[in-house]
Amino acid sequence: MKRVAPPSIRGALEDDLEADFAAAMEGIAVDELLTKVPADKAEAPLEPGSRITGTVVSFGPDTAFVDLGGRRQGALQLAGIDPVPEVGAVLELSVGGRNEEDGLYDVAPANRAVAVEDWSQLEAGMVVAARVTGSNKGGLECDVAGLRGFMPASLVSTWRIENLEEVVGQTLESLVTEINPAARRLVLSRRAVIERQAADARTKLLESLAIGDTLEGIVRSVRDFGAFVDIGEGVDGLVHVSQLSWDRVAKPEDVLKQGDKVRVVVKKIDQQTGKIGLSIRDTAESPWQTAAERFPVGTTVRGAVTRIAQFGAFVRLAPGIEGLVHVSELAHRHVRSVGDVVKEGEAVECRVLAVDPDEQRMSLSIKALAALAQPAASPAAEQQAVEEPPPPPVKRSNKPLKGGLGGGSAADRFGLTW
């Protein structure tokens, strides 16, 4: 055999070694090799019950094999999964235990039960399928793969269940909250799974929502300040009282009631707090879009005083259209109090001074009409004014005026000469 000398880092490789090296390094960047962390060091064990993203790489008869990153792989049971994912599909998964024989993790779709066979495969935080076998005063008796478990009544659901017998016989995906194999103690929580599913759905919905979206919703509750509307997946948004209608709404219960189906427009989204602002009035055309054509400047309009403020009175001309009569436009005289001139509910006539559809403002004047409505003189008064002669003119005297301190002029009294 040909003896090959150890390669020198200072010299070039022989032609055949250079060709082998080039073939092995084809498509691989040297910088990537230098910065890459070894797979053994990068791999860390996955905690049961944790959430992870995996990619489907192959299929068995009833199992999908998933790449979990690094050198970790998982086995996903396909029973009950519809539709079946394709190779390359990226899935959100819940992690179960690890099979030491084949090194595979048992995984399931997020918030779905992971298959278990005995106590050794159970760990706190896992989601398992619990079959309810009975009920008692404190909660539910469950069976998890032949293992007895208990679910307190407060952990059965997010709402109170009056009759626990209704749940007997059902299989509930539940979270393992406490496990003690020595004491054969297994405590489960269905409520934790429901809350986690709702949180996931809310996160996805918040990510998909955009300001201006129109949605269908159901009124869940009505308060003094507005109404909460369920827009899907248990996600509620608030319709403030000012967004219920283009017209002024004094009490939200006059417009909505619990259970009403409504269309809403997304007005505001707070990703940090998860709060959503909605509007019902924006599903209809704003009456201010045609306000300038309906109420031209200089025309006389009639409306009712809706409210009085220190600076003036608001007059409702049409649904959703209110104008302001400033205190300086109430009367020609000085007005100390707006209530001295107009009252709430009173019908008044005004002149339109200005219309701003963009700012939804309108300026009105009552005194502009009062100036034109001066009382006309009666015919008898006009005839009397014609028949009565004017008073005679007063004659002026050319004599010097008298008065002051004694007789004579001031110059004579003080010895002054002019």
Contacts in CASP RR format, 6 or more apart in sequence:
PFRMAT RR
TARGET T0000
AUTHOR 0000-0000-0000
METHOD contacts of the structure
MODEL  1
MKRVAPPSIRGALEDDLEADFAAAMEGIAVDELLTKVPADKAEAPLEPGS
RITGTVVSFGPDTAFVDLGGRRQGALQLAGIDPVPEVGAVLELSVGGRNE
EDGLYDVAPANRAVAVEDWSQLEAGMVVAARVTGSNKGGLECDVAGLRGF
MPASLVSTWRIENLEEVVGQTLESLVTEINPAARRLVLSRRAVIERQAAD
ARTKLLESLAIGDTLEGIVRSVRDFGAFVDIGEGVDGLVHVSQLSWDRVA
KPEDVLKQGDKVRVVVKKIDQQTGKIGLSIRDTAESPWQTAAERFPVGTT
VRGAVTRIAQFGAFVRLAPGIEGLVHVSELAHRHVRSVGDVVKEGEAVEC
RVLAVDPDEQRMSLSIKALAALAQPAASPAAEQQAVEEPPPPPVKRSNKP
LKGGLGGGSAADRFGLTW
4 14 0 8 1.000
4 17 0 8 1.000
7 13 0 8 1.000
7 17 0 8 1.000
12 18 0 8 1.000
13 21 0 8 1.000
39 70 0 8 1.000
39 71 0 8 1.000
40 71 0 8 1.000
42 70 0 8 1.000
43 70 0 8 1.000
43 71 0 8 1.000
43 72 0 8 1.000
45 98 0 8 1.000
46 52 0 8 1.000
46 68 0 8 1.000
46 72 0 8 1.000
46 95 0 8 1.000
46 96 0 8 1.000
46 98 0 8 1.000
46 105 0 8 1.000
47 95 0 8 1.000
48 95 0 8 1.000
48 96 0 8 1.000
48 97 0 8 1.000
48 114 0 8 1.000
48 123 0 8 1.000
48 124 0 8 1.000
48 125 0 8 1.000
48 126 0 8 1.000
49 94 0 8 1.000
49 95 0 8 1.000
49 96 0 8 1.000
49 114 0 8 1.000
49 123 0 8 1.000
49 125 0 8 1.000
49 126 0 8 1.000
49 127 0 8 1.000
50 94 0 8 1.000
50 95 0 8 1.000
51 92 0 8 1.000
51 93 0 8 1.000
51 94 0 8 1.000
51 95 0 8 1.000
51 110 0 8 1.000
52 68 0 8 1.000
52 93 0 8 1.000
52 95 0 8 1.000
52 107 0 8 1.000
53 90 0 8 1.000
53 91 0 8 1.000
53 92 0 8 1.000
53 93 0 8 1.000
54 66 0 8 1.000
54 67 0 8 1.000
54 68 0 8 1.000
54 69 0 8 1.000
54 90 0 8 1.000
54 91 0 8 1.000
54 93 0 8 1.000
55 66 0 8 1.000
55 67 0 8 1.000
55 88 0 8 1.000
55 89 0 8 1.000
55 90 0 8 1.000
55 91 0 8 1.000
56 64 0 8 1.000
56 65 0 8 1.000
56 66 0 8 1.000
56 67 0 8 1.000
56 76 0 8 1.000
56 85 0 8 1.000
56 86 0 8 1.000
56 87 0 8 1.000
56 88 0 8 1.000
56 89 0 8 1.000
56 91 0 8 1.000
57 65 0 8 1.000
57 66 0 8 1.000
57 67 0 8 1.000
57 73 0 8 1.000
57 87 0 8 1.000
57 88 0 8 1.000
58 64 0 8 1.000
58 65 0 8 1.000
58 87 0 8 1.000
59 65 0 8 1.000
59 78 0 8 1.000
59 87 0 8 1.000
62 77 0 8 1.000
62 78 0 8 1.000
62 79 0 8 1.000
63 75 0 8 1.000
63 76 0 8 1.000
63 77 0 8 1.000
63 78 0 8 1.000
64 75 0 8 1.000
64 76 0 8 1.000
64 78 0 8 1.000
64 84 0 8 1.000
64 85 0 8 1.000
65 73 0 8 1.000
65 74 0 8 1.000
65 75 0 8 1.000
65 76 0 8 1.000
65 104 0 8 1.000
66 73 0 8 1.000
66 74 0 8 1.000
66 75 0 8 1.000
66 76 0 8 1.000
66 91 0 8 1.000
66 93 0 8 1.000
66 107 0 8 1.000
67 73 0 8 1.000
68 74 0 8 1.000
68 93 0 8 1.000
68 105 0 8 1.000
68 107 0 8 1.000
72 105 0 8 1.000
73 103 0 8 1.000
73 104 0 8 1.000
73 105 0 8 1.000
74 104 0 8 1.000
74 105 0 8 1.000
74 106 0 8 1.000
74 107 0 8 1.000
75 99 0 8 1.000
75 104 0 8 1.000
75 105 0 8 1.000
75 106 0 8 1.000
75 107 0 8 1.000
76 91 0 8 1.000
76 93 0 8 1.000
76 107 0 8 1.000
76 108 0 8 1.000
76 109 0 8 1.000
77 108 0 8 1.000
77 115 0 8 1.000
78 84 0 8 1.000
81 109 0 8 1.000
85 91 0 8 1.000
91 109 0 8 1.000
92 109 0 8 1.000
92 110 0 8 1.000
93 107 0 8 1.000
93 108 0 8 1.000
93 109 0 8 1.000
93 110 0 8 1.000
94 107 0 8 1.000
94 108 0 8 1.000
94 109 0 8 1.000
94 110 0 8 1.000
94 111 0 8 1.000
94 112 0 8 1.000
94 114 0 8 1.000
94 126 0 8 1.000
94 127 0 8 1.000
95 105 0 8 1.000
95 106 0 8 1.000
95 107 0 8 1.000
95 114 0 8 1.000
96 105 0 8 1.000
96 106 0 8 1.000
96 107 0 8 1.000
96 108 0 8 1.000
96 114 0 8 1.000
96 121 0 8 1.000
96 123 0 8 1.000
96 126 0 8 1.000
97 105 0 8 1.000
97 106 0 8 1.000
97 114 0 8 1.000
97 121 0 8 1.000
97 123 0 8 1.000
97 126 0 8 1.000
98 104 0 8 1.000
98 105 0 8 1.000
98 106 0 8 1.000
99 105 0 8 1.000
99 106 0 8 1.000
106 114 0 8 1.000
106 115 0 8 1.000
106 116 0 8 1.000
106 121 0 8 1.000
107 114 0 8 1.000
108 114 0 8 1.000
108 115 0 8 1.000
108 127 0 8 1.000
110 200 0 8 1.000
111 127 0 8 1.000
111 173 0 8 1.000
111 193 0 8 1.000
111 196 0 8 1.000
111 197 0 8 1.000
111 200 0 8 1.000
112 127 0 8 1.000
112 173 0 8 1.000
113 127 0 8 1.000
113 128 0 8 1.000
113 129 0 8 1.000
113 173 0 8 1.000
113 174 0 8 1.000
114 126 0 8 1.000
114 127 0 8 1.000
114 128 0 8 1.000
115 129 0 8 1.000
115 145 0 8 1.000
116 122 0 8 1.000
116 126 0 8 1.000
116 128 0 8 1.000
116 144 0 8 1.000
116 145 0 8 1.000
116 147 0 8 1.000
117 145 0 8 1.000
118 145 0 8 1.000
118 147 0 8 1.000
119 147 0 8 1.000
119 179 0 8 1.000
119 181 0 8 1.000
120 181 0 8 1.000
122 128 0 8 1.000
122 144 0 8 1.000
122 147 0 8 1.000
122 176 0 8 1.000
122 179 0 8 1.000
122 181 0 8 1.000
122 186 0 8 1.000
123 176 0 8 1.000
123 179 0 8 1.000
124 176 0 8 1.000
124 177 0 8 1.000
124 178 0 8 1.000
124 179 0 8 1.000
125 175 0 8 1.000
125 176 0 8 1.000
125 177 0 8 1.000
126 175 0 8 1.000
126 176 0 8 1.000
127 173 0 8 1.000
127 174 0 8 1.000
127 175 0 8 1.000
127 176 0 8 1.000
127 193 0 8 1.000
128 144 0 8 1.000
128 145 0 8 1.000
128 173 0 8 1.000
128 174 0 8 1.000
128 176 0 8 1.000
128 188 0 8 1.000
129 144 0 8 1.000
129 171 0 8 1.000
129 172 0 8 1.000
129 173 0 8 1.000
129 174 0 8 1.000
130 142 0 8 1.000
130 143 0 8 1.000
130 144 0 8 1.000
130 149 0 8 1.000
130 151 0 8 1.000
130 171 0 8 1.000
130 172 0 8 1.000
130 173 0 8 1.000
130 174 0 8 1.000
130 188 0 8 1.000
130 190 0 8 1.000
131 142 0 8 1.000
131 143 0 8 1.000
131 144 0 8 1.000
131 169 0 8 1.000
131 170 0 8 1.000
131 171 0 8 1.000
131 172 0 8 1.000
132 140 0 8 1.000
132 141 0 8 1.000
132 142 0 8 1.000
132 151 0 8 1.000
132 167 0 8 1.000
132 168 0 8 1.000
132 169 0 8 1.000
132 170 0 8 1.000
132 171 0 8 1.000
132 172 0 8 1.000
133 141 0 8 1.000
133 142 0 8 1.000
133 143 0 8 1.000
133 168 0 8 1.000
133 169 0 8 1.000
134 140 0 8 1.000
134 141 0 8 1.000
134 168 0 8 1.000
134 169 0 8 1.000
135 141 0 8 1.000
135 164 0 8 1.000
135 165 0 8 1.000
135 167 0 8 1.000
135 168 0 8 1.000
138 152 0 8 1.000
138 153 0 8 1.000
139 150 0 8 1.000
139 151 0 8 1.000
139 152 0 8 1.000
139 153 0 8 1.000
139 156 0 8 1.000
139 164 0 8 1.000
140 150 0 8 1.000
140 151 0 8 1.000
140 153 0 8 1.000
140 156 0 8 1.000
140 164 0 8 1.000
140 167 0 8 1.000
140 168 0 8 1.000
141 148 0 8 1.000
141 149 0 8 1.000
141 150 0 8 1.000
142 148 0 8 1.000
142 149 0 8 1.000
142 150 0 8 1.000
142 151 0 8 1.000
142 172 0 8 1.000
142 174 0 8 1.000
142 186 0 8 1.000
142 188 0 8 1.000
143 149 0 8 1.000
144 186 0 8 1.000
144 188 0 8 1.000
147 186 0 8 1.000
148 184 0 8 1.000
148 186 0 8 1.000
149 185 0 8 1.000
149 186 0 8 1.000
149 187 0 8 1.000
149 188 0 8 1.000
150 185 0 8 1.000
150 186 0 8 1.000
150 187 0 8 1.000
150 188 0 8 1.000
151 172 0 8 1.000
151 174 0 8 1.000
151 187 0 8 1.000
151 188 0 8 1.000
151 189 0 8 1.000
151 190 0 8 1.000
152 187 0 8 1.000
152 189 0 8 1.000
153 161 0 8 1.000
153 164 0 8 1.000
154 191 0 8 1.000
155 177 0 8 1.000
155 188 0 8 1.000
155 189 0 8 1.000
155 190 0 8 1.000
155 191 0 8 1.000
155 192 0 8 1.000
156 164 0 8 1.000
156 167 0 8 1.000
156 190 0 8 1.000
156 191 0 8 1.000
157 190 0 8 1.000
157 191 0 8 1.000
157 194 0 8 1.000
158 191 0 8 1.000
158 194 0 8 1.000
158 195 0 8 1.000
158 198 0 8 1.000
161 167 0 8 1.000
172 190 0 8 1.000
173 190 0 8 1.000
173 193 0 8 1.000
174 188 0 8 1.000
174 189 0 8 1.000
174 190 0 8 1.000
174 192 0 8 1.000
174 193 0 8 1.000
175 188 0 8 1.000
175 189 0 8 1.000
175 190 0 8 1.000
175 192 0 8 1.000
175 193 0 8 1.000
175 196 0 8 1.000
176 186 0 8 1.000
176 187 0 8 1.000
176 188 0 8 1.000
177 187 0 8 1.000
177 188 0 8 1.000
177 189 0 8 1.000
177 192 0 8 1.000
178 185 0 8 1.000
178 186 0 8 1.000
178 187 0 8 1.000
179 185 0 8 1.000
179 186 0 8 1.000
179 187 0 8 1.000
180 186 0 8 1.000
198 233 0 8 1.000
198 234 0 8 1.000
201 233 0 8 1.000
201 234 0 8 1.000
201 235 0 8 1.000
202 233 0 8 1.000
202 234 0 8 1.000
202 235 0 8 1.000
202 274 0 8 1.000
204 233 0 8 1.000
205 231 0 8 1.000
205 232 0 8 1.000
205 233 0 8 1.000
205 235 0 8 1.000
206 235 0 8 1.000
206 269 0 8 1.000
206 271 0 8 1.000
206 274 0 8 1.000
206 276 0 8 1.000
209 266 0 8 1.000
209 269 0 8 1.000
209 276 0 8 1.000
210 266 0 8 1.000
211 266 0 8 1.000
211 267 0 8 1.000
211 268 0 8 1.000
211 269 0 8 1.000
212 265 0 8 1.000
212 266 0 8 1.000
212 267 0 8 1.000
213 265 0 8 1.000
213 266 0 8 1.000
214 263 0 8 1.000
214 264 0 8 1.000
214 265 0 8 1.000
214 266 0 8 1.000
214 283 0 8 1.000
215 231 0 8 1.000
215 263 0 8 1.000
215 264 0 8 1.000
215 265 0 8 1.000
215 266 0 8 1.000
216 231 0 8 1.000
216 261 0 8 1.000
216 262 0 8 1.000
216 263 0 8 1.000
216 264 0 8 1.000
217 229 0 8 1.000
217 230 0 8 1.000
217 231 0 8 1.000
217 232 0 8 1.000
217 261 0 8 1.000
217 262 0 8 1.000
217 263 0 8 1.000
217 264 0 8 1.000
218 229 0 8 1.000
218 230 0 8 1.000
218 259 0 8 1.000
218 260 0 8 1.000
218 261 0 8 1.000
218 262 0 8 1.000
219 227 0 8 1.000
219 228 0 8 1.000
219 229 0 8 1.000
219 230 0 8 1.000
219 256 0 8 1.000
219 257 0 8 1.000
219 258 0 8 1.000
219 259 0 8 1.000
219 260 0 8 1.000
219 261 0 8 1.000
219 262 0 8 1.000
220 228 0 8 1.000
220 229 0 8 1.000
220 230 0 8 1.000
220 236 0 8 1.000
220 258 0 8 1.000
220 259 0 8 1.000
221 227 0 8 1.000
221 228 0 8 1.000
221 258 0 8 1.000
222 252 0 8 1.000
222 253 0 8 1.000
222 256 0 8 1.000
222 257 0 8 1.000
222 258 0 8 1.000
223 252 0 8 1.000
224 241 0 8 1.000
224 251 0 8 1.000
224 252 0 8 1.000
225 240 0 8 1.000
225 241 0 8 1.000
225 252 0 8 1.000
226 238 0 8 1.000
226 239 0 8 1.000
226 240 0 8 1.000
226 241 0 8 1.000
226 244 0 8 1.000
226 252 0 8 1.000
227 238 0 8 1.000
227 239 0 8 1.000
227 244 0 8 1.000
227 252 0 8 1.000
227 256 0 8 1.000
228 236 0 8 1.000
228 237 0 8 1.000
228 238 0 8 1.000
228 239 0 8 1.000
229 236 0 8 1.000
229 237 0 8 1.000
229 238 0 8 1.000
229 239 0 8 1.000
229 262 0 8 1.000
229 264 0 8 1.000
229 278 0 8 1.000
230 236 0 8 1.000
230 237 0 8 1.000
231 237 0 8 1.000
231 264 0 8 1.000
231 276 0 8 1.000
231 278 0 8 1.000
235 276 0 8 1.000
236 276 0 8 1.000
237 275 0 8 1.000
237 276 0 8 1.000
237 277 0 8 1.000
237 278 0 8 1.000
238 275 0 8 1.000
238 276 0 8 1.000
238 277 0 8 1.000
238 278 0 8 1.000
239 264 0 8 1.000
239 277 0 8 1.000
239 278 0 8 1.000
239 279 0 8 1.000
239 280 0 8 1.000
240 277 0 8 1.000
241 249 0 8 1.000
241 252 0 8 1.000
242 249 0 8 1.000
243 267 0 8 1.000
243 277 0 8 1.000
243 278 0 8 1.000
243 279 0 8 1.000
243 280 0 8 1.000
243 281 0 8 1.000
243 282 0 8 1.000
244 252 0 8 1.000
244 255 0 8 1.000
244 256 0 8 1.000
244 280 0 8 1.000
244 281 0 8 1.000
245 255 0 8 1.000
245 280 0 8 1.000
245 281 0 8 1.000
245 320 0 8 1.000
246 281 0 8 1.000
246 284 0 8 1.000
246 286 0 8 1.000
246 287 0 8 1.000
246 319 0 8 1.000
246 320 0 8 1.000
247 319 0 8 1.000
247 320 0 8 1.000
248 306 0 8 1.000
248 316 0 8 1.000
248 320 0 8 1.000
248 322 0 8 1.000
249 255 0 8 1.000
256 262 0 8 1.000
262 280 0 8 1.000
263 280 0 8 1.000
263 283 0 8 1.000
264 278 0 8 1.000
264 279 0 8 1.000
264 280 0 8 1.000
264 283 0 8 1.000
265 278 0 8 1.000
265 279 0 8 1.000
265 280 0 8 1.000
265 282 0 8 1.000
265 283 0 8 1.000
266 276 0 8 1.000
266 277 0 8 1.000
266 278 0 8 1.000
267 277 0 8 1.000
267 278 0 8 1.000
267 279 0 8 1.000
267 282 0 8 1.000
268 275 0 8 1.000
268 276 0 8 1.000
268 277 0 8 1.000
269 275 0 8 1.000
269 276 0 8 1.000
269 277 0 8 1.000
270 276 0 8 1.000
286 360 0 8 1.000
287 318 0 8 1.000
287 319 0 8 1.000
287 320 0 8 1.000
287 321 0 8 1.000
288 320 0 8 1.000
288 321 0 8 1.000
288 357 0 8 1.000
288 360 0 8 1.000
289 357 0 8 1.000
291 321 0 8 1.000
291 355 0 8 1.000
291 357 0 8 1.000
291 362 0 8 1.000
292 355 0 8 1.000
292 357 0 8 1.000
294 318 0 8 1.000
294 321 0 8 1.000
295 301 0 8 1.000
295 317 0 8 1.000
295 321 0 8 1.000
295 352 0 8 1.000
295 355 0 8 1.000
295 362 0 8 1.000
296 352 0 8 1.000
296 355 0 8 1.000
297 352 0 8 1.000
297 353 0 8 1.000
297 354 0 8 1.000
297 355 0 8 1.000
298 351 0 8 1.000
298 352 0 8 1.000
298 353 0 8 1.000
299 351 0 8 1.000
299 352 0 8 1.000
300 349 0 8 1.000
300 350 0 8 1.000
300 351 0 8 1.000
300 352 0 8 1.000
300 369 0 8 1.000
301 317 0 8 1.000
301 349 0 8 1.000
301 350 0 8 1.000
301 351 0 8 1.000
301 352 0 8 1.000
301 364 0 8 1.000
302 317 0 8 1.000
302 347 0 8 1.000
302 348 0 8 1.000
302 349 0 8 1.000
302 350 0 8 1.000
303 315 0 8 1.000
303 316 0 8 1.000
303 317 0 8 1.000
303 347 0 8 1.000
303 348 0 8 1.000
303 349 0 8 1.000
303 350 0 8 1.000
304 315 0 8 1.000
304 316 0 8 1.000
304 345 0 8 1.000
304 346 0 8 1.000
304 347 0 8 1.000
304 348 0 8 1.000
305 313 0 8 1.000
305 314 0 8 1.000
305 315 0 8 1.000
305 316 0 8 1.000
305 342 0 8 1.000
305 343 0 8 1.000
305 344 0 8 1.000
305 345 0 8 1.000
305 346 0 8 1.000
305 347 0 8 1.000
305 348 0 8 1.000
306 314 0 8 1.000
306 315 0 8 1.000
306 316 0 8 1.000
306 322 0 8 1.000
306 344 0 8 1.000
306 345 0 8 1.000
307 313 0 8 1.000
307 314 0 8 1.000
307 344 0 8 1.000
308 314 0 8 1.000
308 338 0 8 1.000
308 339 0 8 1.000
308 342 0 8 1.000
308 343 0 8 1.000
308 344 0 8 1.000
309 338 0 8 1.000
310 327 0 8 1.000
310 338 0 8 1.000
311 326 0 8 1.000
311 327 0 8 1.000
311 338 0 8 1.000
312 324 0 8 1.000
312 325 0 8 1.000
312 326 0 8 1.000
312 327 0 8 1.000
312 330 0 8 1.000
312 338 0 8 1.000
313 324 0 8 1.000
313 325 0 8 1.000
313 330 0 8 1.000
313 338 0 8 1.000
313 339 0 8 1.000
313 341 0 8 1.000
313 342 0 8 1.000
314 322 0 8 1.000
314 323 0 8 1.000
314 324 0 8 1.000
314 325 0 8 1.000
315 322 0 8 1.000
315 323 0 8 1.000
315 324 0 8 1.000
315 325 0 8 1.000
315 348 0 8 1.000
315 350 0 8 1.000
315 364 0 8 1.000
316 322 0 8 1.000
316 323 0 8 1.000
317 323 0 8 1.000
317 362 0 8 1.000
321 362 0 8 1.000
322 362 0 8 1.000
323 361 0 8 1.000
323 362 0 8 1.000
323 363 0 8 1.000
323 364 0 8 1.000
324 361 0 8 1.000
324 362 0 8 1.000
324 363 0 8 1.000
324 364 0 8 1.000
325 342 0 8 1.000
325 348 0 8 1.000
325 350 0 8 1.000
325 364 0 8 1.000
325 365 0 8 1.000
325 366 0 8 1.000
326 363 0 8 1.000
327 335 0 8 1.000
327 338 0 8 1.000
328 335 0 8 1.000
329 353 0 8 1.000
329 363 0 8 1.000
329 364 0 8 1.000
329 365 0 8 1.000
329 366 0 8 1.000
329 367 0 8 1.000
329 368 0 8 1.000
330 338 0 8 1.000
330 341 0 8 1.000
330 342 0 8 1.000
330 366 0 8 1.000
330 367 0 8 1.000
331 341 0 8 1.000
331 366 0 8 1.000
331 367 0 8 1.000
331 370 0 8 1.000
332 367 0 8 1.000
332 370 0 8 1.000
332 371 0 8 1.000
335 341 0 8 1.000
341 366 0 8 1.000
342 348 0 8 1.000
342 366 0 8 1.000
348 366 0 8 1.000
349 366 0 8 1.000
349 369 0 8 1.000
350 364 0 8 1.000
350 365 0 8 1.000
350 366 0 8 1.000
350 368 0 8 1.000
350 369 0 8 1.000
351 364 0 8 1.000
351 365 0 8 1.000
351 366 0 8 1.000
351 368 0 8 1.000
351 369 0 8 1.000
352 362 0 8 1.000
352 363 0 8 1.000
352 364 0 8 1.000
353 363 0 8 1.000
353 364 0 8 1.000
353 365 0 8 1.000
353 368 0 8 1.000
354 361 0 8 1.000
354 362 0 8 1.000
354 363 0 8 1.000
355 361 0 8 1.000
355 362 0 8 1.000
355 363 0 8 1.000
356 362 0 8 1.000
405 413 0 8 1.000
406 413 0 8 1.000
407 413 0 8 1.000
410 416 0 8 1.000
411 417 0 8 1.000
411 418 0 8 1.000
END
